[in-house]
Amino acid sequence: MEQAGLVFIAANVRYKLGEIDLVMREGPIIVFVEVRARASLGWGGAAGSIDGRKQQRIIRAAQLWMQAHCGSHGWPPCRFDVVAFEAGRMNWIQQAF
């Protein structure tokens, strides 16, 4: 991701309501990244394991991170990406949800 121009901000950010694996920046955009790994593509694979409930927990954690680091006025744009490692391959899904 850094080779693609993203800048690392934080890793393993934890709150009671959820956690964020990576926080990155791409220009003015804050990118919240969920990292998943699965040995095979069965049962929907790594990306498929991020259900609606998990997405909501990540979104809540991202809101808390933005409040803590960006204040209450004028949050920068953000997006949610998934990096899925499946059967030895990496798949980076931008704007996954």
N, CA and C of each residue as an Amber inpcrd file, in Angstrom:
protein
   291
   0.8220000  -1.1820000   0.0000000   0.0000000   0.0000000   0.0000000
   0.8730000   1.2560000   0.0000000   1.9490000   1.2130000   0.7430000
   2.8620000   2.3580000   0.7370000   3.4950000   2.5280000  -0.6410000
   3.7420000   1.4300000  -1.3370000   4.2940000   1.5140000  -2.6890000
   3.3050000   2.1750000  -3.6430000   2.0170000   2.0940000  -3.3160000
   0.9790000   2.7160000  -4.1360000   0.7440000   4.1740000  -3.7470000
   1.5180000   4.6820000  -2.7860000   1.4300000   6.0860000  -2.4210000
   0.7010000   6.3910000  -1.1300000   0.2040000   5.3760000  -0.4370000
  -0.4570000   5.6180000   0.8370000   0.5790000   5.8250000   1.9350000
   0.2280000   6.6380000   2.9150000   1.1180000   6.9430000   4.0280000
   0.5560000   6.2890000   5.2850000   1.3920000   5.5410000   5.9810000
   0.9950000   4.8660000   7.2160000   0.7590000   5.8880000   8.3210000
  -0.3520000   5.7170000   9.0540000  -0.6410000   6.5700000  10.2060000
  -0.6380000   5.7510000  11.4900000  -1.3780000   4.6260000  11.5050000
  -1.4880000   3.8370000  12.7400000  -1.8750000   2.4030000  12.4080000
  -1.6290000   1.5150000  13.3800000  -2.0110000   0.1050000  13.2390000
  -2.6310000  -0.3800000  14.5380000  -3.5300000  -1.3500000  14.3990000
  -4.1580000  -2.0050000  15.5500000  -4.7810000  -1.0070000  16.5250000
  -5.6250000  -0.1460000  15.9940000  -6.3290000   0.8490000  16.8020000
  -7.5430000   0.1700000  17.4160000  -7.6260000   0.1930000  18.7530000
  -8.7000000  -0.5320000  19.4380000  -9.5490000   0.4020000  20.2860000
 -10.8550000   0.1980000  20.1750000 -11.8440000   0.8580000  21.0190000
 -12.7970000  -0.2210000  21.5140000 -13.5850000   0.0910000  22.5190000
 -14.5470000  -0.8960000  23.0220000 -15.5390000  -1.3130000  21.9420000
 -15.8850000  -0.3950000  21.0570000 -16.8980000  -0.6650000  20.0380000
 -16.3540000  -1.3320000  18.7830000 -15.0360000  -1.4090000  18.6440000
 -14.4690000  -2.0130000  17.4500000 -12.9950000  -1.6890000  17.3150000
 -12.4100000  -2.1950000  16.2480000 -10.9850000  -1.9510000  16.0220000
 -10.7170000  -1.7240000  14.5470000  -9.5790000  -1.0950000  14.2880000
  -9.1400000  -0.8090000  12.9280000  -7.7470000  -1.4010000  12.7730000
  -7.5590000  -2.2130000  11.7360000  -6.2490000  -2.8370000  11.5330000
  -5.1970000  -1.8150000  11.1090000  -5.5240000  -0.9920000  10.1250000
  -4.5840000   0.0250000   9.6370000  -5.3130000   1.3340000   9.3800000
  -4.6390000   2.4240000   9.6830000  -5.1080000   3.7500000   9.2810000
  -4.0190000   4.3060000   8.3700000  -4.4230000   4.6740000   7.1620000
  -3.4900000   5.1800000   6.1610000  -4.0310000   6.5120000   5.6350000
  -3.1980000   7.2070000   4.8710000  -3.6400000   8.4360000   4.2230000
  -3.2380000   8.3760000   2.7620000  -4.1770000   8.7420000   1.9100000
  -3.9010000   8.8580000   0.4770000  -4.2860000  10.2790000   0.0700000
  -3.2940000  11.1450000   0.0050000  -3.5830000  12.5580000  -0.2270000
  -4.4240000  13.0730000   0.9320000  -5.5680000  13.6910000   0.6390000
  -6.4150000  14.2120000   1.7150000  -7.3500000  13.1680000   2.3240000
  -7.3450000  11.9530000   1.8000000  -8.3030000  10.9180000   2.2080000
  -7.7050000  10.0300000   3.2910000  -8.4570000   9.8440000   4.3760000
  -8.0760000   8.8890000   5.4140000  -8.6260000   7.5270000   4.9890000
  -7.7740000   6.5170000   5.0080000  -8.1590000   5.1710000   4.5710000
  -8.0940000   4.2340000   5.7720000  -9.2480000   3.6540000   6.1160000
  -9.3220000   2.6700000   7.1900000  -9.2970000   1.2950000   6.5300000
  -8.3730000   0.4430000   6.9650000  -8.1370000  -0.8280000   6.2830000
  -8.3990000  -1.9970000   7.2240000  -9.2090000  -2.9310000   6.7620000
  -9.4160000  -4.2020000   7.4570000  -8.5750000  -5.2460000   6.7320000
  -7.7610000  -5.9790000   7.4710000  -6.8970000  -7.0080000   6.8920000
  -7.4410000  -8.3650000   7.3000000  -7.6390000  -9.2380000   6.3270000
  -8.1470000 -10.5870000   6.5910000  -7.3180000 -11.6090000   5.8290000
  -7.1770000 -12.7950000   6.4130000  -6.4360000 -13.8780000   5.7560000
  -7.2330000 -15.1680000   5.8520000  -7.2360000 -15.9210000   4.7730000
  -7.8640000 -17.2370000   4.7220000  -6.9850000 -18.1400000   3.8660000
  -6.9300000 -19.3960000   4.2350000  -6.0960000 -20.3500000   3.4990000
  -6.6890000 -20.6870000   2.1340000  -8.0150000 -20.5590000   2.0040000
  -8.6520000 -20.9020000   0.7320000  -9.7620000 -19.9030000   0.4320000
 -10.3230000 -20.0060000  -0.7550000 -11.3990000 -19.1160000  -1.1730000
 -12.7730000 -19.6290000  -0.7550000 -12.8190000 -20.7750000  -0.0930000
 -14.0940000 -21.3500000   0.3310000 -14.8560000 -20.4570000   1.2920000
 -16.1570000 -20.6200000   1.3280000 -17.0400000 -19.8900000   2.2420000
 -16.9290000 -18.3740000   2.0760000 -16.7070000 -17.9320000   0.8610000
 -16.6580000 -16.4980000   0.6050000 -15.2840000 -15.8810000   0.7280000
 -14.3080000 -16.6520000   1.1560000 -12.9510000 -16.1410000   1.2630000
 -12.7860000 -15.1110000   2.3580000 -11.6360000 -14.4690000   2.3630000
 -11.3030000 -13.5080000   3.4160000 -12.2190000 -12.2910000   3.3760000
 -12.4190000 -11.7160000   2.2060000 -13.2680000 -10.5300000   2.1020000
 -14.7110000 -10.8470000   2.4760000 -15.1650000 -12.0260000   2.1180000
 -16.5330000 -12.4280000   2.4360000 -16.7830000 -12.6140000   3.9130000
 -15.7230000 -12.7160000   4.6950000 -15.8870000 -12.9070000   6.1380000
 -16.1870000 -11.5960000   6.8700000 -16.1660000 -10.4890000   6.1570000
 -16.4560000  -9.1850000   6.7700000 -17.9360000  -8.8850000   6.5510000
 -18.7410000  -9.3410000   7.4880000 -20.1910000  -9.1810000   7.3610000
 -20.6300000  -7.7760000   7.7800000 -21.9230000  -7.5190000   7.6810000
 -22.4660000  -6.2070000   8.0110000 -22.1760000  -5.7800000   9.4360000
 -22.2450000  -6.7180000  10.3610000 -21.9550000  -6.3950000  11.7650000
 -20.5000000  -5.9500000  11.9350000 -19.5770000  -6.6590000  11.3050000
 -18.1570000  -6.2940000  11.3840000 -17.9260000  -4.9290000  10.7320000
 -18.5740000  -4.6870000   9.6030000 -18.4490000  -3.3940000   8.9420000
 -18.8960000  -2.2660000   9.8670000 -20.0120000  -2.4600000  10.5600000
 -20.5130000  -1.4320000  11.4750000 -19.5370000  -1.1760000  12.6190000
 -18.8990000  -2.2210000  13.1200000 -17.9150000  -2.0550000  14.1970000
 -16.6970000  -1.2580000  13.7090000 -16.2760000  -1.5210000  12.4850000
 -15.1510000  -0.7800000  11.9050000 -15.5410000   0.6810000  11.6960000
 -16.7450000   0.9120000  11.1990000 -17.2220000   2.2810000  10.9790000
 -17.2900000   3.0460000  12.2980000 -17.8050000   2.4130000  13.3540000
 -17.8750000   3.0730000  14.6620000 -16.4720000   3.4100000  15.1860000
 -15.5490000   2.4710000  15.0260000 -14.1700000   2.7260000  15.4610000
 -13.5570000   3.8710000  14.6530000 -13.8460000   3.9160000  13.3640000
 -13.3280000   4.9960000  12.5170000 -13.8840000   6.3480000  12.9600000
 -15.1580000   6.3880000  13.3290000 -15.7480000   7.6330000  13.8230000
 -15.0430000   8.0960000  15.0970000 -14.7650000   7.1650000  15.9900000
 -14.0480000   7.5130000  17.2210000 -12.6370000   8.0080000  16.9150000
 -11.9670000   7.3610000  15.9720000 -10.6210000   7.7860000  15.5920000
 -10.6570000   9.2000000  15.0160000 -11.6390000   9.4640000  14.1430000
 -11.7550000  10.7940000  13.5330000 -12.0260000  11.8530000  14.6010000
 -12.8880000  11.5420000  15.5650000 -13.1640000  12.4940000  16.6450000
 -11.8930000  12.8040000  17.4290000 -11.1050000  11.7710000  17.7080000
  -9.8910000  11.9400000  18.5080000  -8.7770000  12.6630000  17.7530000
  -8.7120000  12.4730000  16.4390000  -7.5730000  12.9930000  15.6820000
  -7.8920000  14.1560000  14.7480000  -9.1630000  14.3790000  14.4810000
  -9.5330000  15.4320000  13.5290000 -10.4510000  16.4810000  14.1420000
 -10.8080000  16.3140000  15.4120000 -11.7100000  17.2580000  16.0490000
 -13.1440000  17.0540000  15.6000000 -13.9940000  17.9870000  15.9400000
 -15.4160000  17.8370000  15.6200000 -15.8310000  18.6420000  14.4000000
 -14.9080000  19.3880000  13.8170000 -15.2490000  20.2190000  12.6650000
 -14.4380000  19.8080000  11.4450000 -15.1010000  19.6700000  10.3380000
 -14.4220000  19.4750000   9.0760000 -13.6050000  18.2100000   8.9390000
 -14.2130000  17.0560000   9.2120000 -13.4840000  15.8000000   9.0260000
 -13.0670000  15.6570000   7.5710000 -11.8830000  15.1120000   7.3270000
 -11.4650000  14.8590000   5.9480000 -12.2830000  13.7020000   5.3670000
 -12.2910000  13.5840000   4.0450000 -12.9760000  12.4330000   3.4550000
 -12.2770000  11.1440000   3.8780000 -13.0360000  10.0620000   3.9160000
 -12.4370000   8.7720000   4.2720000 -13.0530000   7.6710000   3.4280000
 -12.3930000   6.5200000   3.4530000 -12.9360000   5.3350000   2.7780000
 -12.5080000   4.1120000   3.5590000 -13.1580000   3.0000000   3.2520000
 -12.8930000   1.7390000   3.9330000 -12.4320000   0.7170000   2.9010000
 -11.1940000   0.2610000   3.0640000 -10.6070000  -0.7310000   2.1680000
 -10.4660000  -2.0600000   2.8950000 -10.3410000  -3.1180000   2.1180000
 -10.0590000  -4.4510000   2.6530000  -8.8260000  -4.9820000   1.9440000
  -7.9000000  -5.5270000   2.7170000  -6.7730000  -6.2660000   2.1500000
  -6.9940000  -7.7160000   2.5400000  -7.2440000  -8.5430000   1.5320000
  -7.5610000  -9.9510000   1.7630000  -6.4180000 -10.8220000   1.2510000
  -5.8960000 -11.6430000   2.1360000  -4.8840000 -12.6300000   1.7600000
  -5.5920000 -13.9680000   1.6550000  -5.6200000 -14.5140000   0.4300000
  -6.3290000 -15.7660000   0.1820000  -5.4720000 -16.6750000  -0.6840000
  -5.2710000 -17.8770000  -0.1980000  -4.5090000 -18.8730000  -0.9490000
  -3.1700000 -18.3050000  -1.4330000  -2.4980000 -17.5490000  -0.5610000
  -1.1820000 -17.0260000  -0.8810000  -1.1640000 -15.7740000  -1.7410000
  -2.3210000 -15.2000000  -2.0320000  -2.3780000 -14.0060000  -2.8670000
  -3.0150000 -12.8540000  -2.1010000  -2.5520000 -11.6530000  -2.4010000
  -3.1270000 -10.4620000  -1.7830000  -4.1070000  -9.8020000  -2.7430000
  -5.2660000  -9.4210000  -2.2150000  -6.2720000  -8.7090000  -2.9930000
  -6.6330000  -7.4400000  -2.2220000  -6.3510000  -6.2890000  -2.8010000
  -6.6430000  -5.0030000  -2.1680000  -7.9350000  -4.4700000  -2.7700000
  -8.9680000  -4.4020000  -1.9640000 -10.2820000  -3.9450000  -2.4140000
 -10.4960000  -2.5320000  -1.8740000 -10.4220000  -1.5590000  -2.7500000
 -10.6240000  -0.1750000  -2.3370000 -12.1150000   0.1370000  -2.2840000
 -12.5060000   0.9850000  -1.3440000 -13.9080000   1.3530000  -1.1380000
 -14.7780000   0.1090000  -1.0100000 -14.3410000  -0.8100000  -0.1730000
 -15.0210000  -2.1010000  -0.0350000 -16.4220000  -1.9650000   0.5540000
 -16.5980000  -0.9890000   1.4330000 -17.9320000  -0.7410000   2.0110000
 -18.0360000   0.6910000   2.4710000
